């Protein structure tokens, strides 16, 4: 049952923020004196528990280094952690402005798969996040997309119904998961997102604030 609210729920990376900085994985691999392909495989294979808040940054990087049969030391872990955070730090200024402008006609929220320490850095560097109606980071809520718990968190936290949401993500599997929870969903491309949202909003000029 809808509560007659319009909540646009954005993904972060690939929608409002940019994907990982090109060359970042190669830079981290070089620091570890290991091939980029092997490092990339370990980086992503070990990532899910870190994204979902079940591992700390040192635990994650220890798992990566051990998978690569490399020695583990605190200085290496911290260097990798900081390089990794920086590699995910870029935003699309045009999309940031668009998301903020939507708050004149809808509620705007964010649901992102991002480790807890990355989330802290993003919140410190991007003050506009504090002005959204809700921000949910997987490392903080202990659930990562496409798990139903990630979407359920947003429904409960915003005291809304699933049908109140339009979820916008660049990954089709995440959109399908949101739709399975009863949300409306759209696979993002920067060419059509504004038109899709304009069509979905019951009245473009309606003011919620």
N, C-alpha and C positions, 0 to 999 in steps of 0.2 A: 504493500500500500504506500503510495506516495504521500509525502507531507507537503507537496506543492512548492518545493524549493528547487532552485536551480544551482547545482554545485558543479563547477568544472574542476575535475581532479586531474592534474597534470603529472606525468612522469617528469623526471629531471633531465637525466643525461640522454642526449639525442633529441630532446624536445626544447627545453628551456636552456639547458647547459650543453656544452659540446662534449662529444665523445673524447676518449683519452687522447692526450697530446701525441701526435705522430712521433715515433722514435723513442718514446719513453721506455717501453719494454726493452728495447735494444740498449738504452743507457743503463738500465738496471742490470741487464744481463752482463754488460761489459764490466760493471762494478764487481760482479761475482766471477768474472773470468769464465763465463759459460756461454755456450751458443744461444742465440736469441730464441730459436725455435724450442729448444729444451726448456729455457726459462719461461717462455710464454705458456707452454703446456702446464708446467708446474704452477705458475701464477694463477691460471684459471681453474685448474683441477682442485686446488686447495681453497678456492675463494668462497664457496657457498656458506660454510659455517661462520666465516668472518663477516660476510654481508648480513647474515641473519642474527648477528649479535651473540653467537654461541662461542666465539673465540675472540680473545683480545688481539691487538696488533702483534705483540711479541709471539703469541701462540701461532698466529697465521704465518708470520715470516719464518718462524722456526720450522713449521711444516713444509714450507716451500723449499728452504735450504736443505732440509733433510731429504726431501724427495729428489733433490739434485745431488745428493751425497756430498754436500759442502759443509764446511765447519760453520758453527753457529756462534756468533758473538754479538754483544749488545751494540757495538758501534756499527756493524754491518746492518743489523736490523733497523736501527734508527735512520741510517742513511737511506735504506730502501723505503722505509715508511714515509719519510719526508718527500722523497722523489715521487713516490706513488701519489701522495696527496696533491702535490703540485701538478701532476699529470692530469688530474681530474678537476682542475680549478677554473677552467674557462667557461664563460657563459655567452649565450647569444643575446646581446644587448637588445636587439629588436624584439625577441620573444619575451625577454624580461619586461620590457615596456608594455607589450601587448597583454601579458598576464595581469599586470598591475591595472591596466585600463579596464579589464573585464570586471573589476570589483565595483564599478559603477552600476552594473546590470546583473551581477550574479555573485555568488560566493565562490571563492577560488581557493583551492587546496592543492597540496603536493604530496605525492607518494613516490618515494625513490628507494631503490636498492643501493645502499651506501653504508659502509662500516661506520661504527660509532665515532671513531676519531676523525674520519673524513667529514662526518656530519658536523662535528664541532668546529672544524676549520672552515667549512662552507658557511655555517651560520655566522661566524666571526667576520668573514670577508664579504658577505652578501647581506647587508642590512634589510633589503627589501623582503627577504624571507619572513622577517618578523611581522610584517604587515599583512600576510596572507591569513585566511580564516582558519587554516589548519595546515601543519607540516608534519608528515610522518616519514621518518627515516628508518629503514629496515633494521639497522644496527641498534636503534633506540627502542623500537617496538618489538624486537625479537621475532620478526617474521618478514620474509622476503617474497616478492612477487616471483612466480605466479601462485604462491600458496594462498588459499582462500583466507587465511588468518590476516594477511596484509590488508586485504580489502575490507574484511569484517572490522578491523581496527578503525578504519576511517568512518564506517557507518556508525559504529558505537560512539566514537569520540565526537562526532558532529551531531549526534542525536538525530540522525536522518534515516531515510529509507533508501535501499539500494537504487530504486528507480529515480531518486532525486539527482543522481550523479551522471555526468558524462565523463568517462575516463579516457584520457588521451595519452597514448604511449606509442613509441616507434616499433615495439616488438609485438607481433601479432599474437604470440602465445599469451602475453600478459593481457591483451585486450580480450581475448577469448575467455580467460579466467575471470576477468571482471564481469563479462556478460553472463557467465555461468552463475555468478553471485546475484544477478538481477540488475546490474548496472547497465547503462547505455555505454557503448564503446566506440572508439574511432582510432584506427591506425594512422599515426601522424605522418604527414608530409607537410613541409612548410608552405606548399603551394595552395593547400585547400583548407587548412585548419580554421581560419577565420570564417570562411563561408559555412563550414560544417557547424561551428559553434553558433553562428548567427541563425542558422536554420533550426537548430535544436532549442535554443532559448525561446520560451513561450512568447515573450515580448521583449524585444531587444532593448527598449527604453526603460524597462522596469527597474526601479531603484530599490536595492535591498538595504542600503545603509541609511 
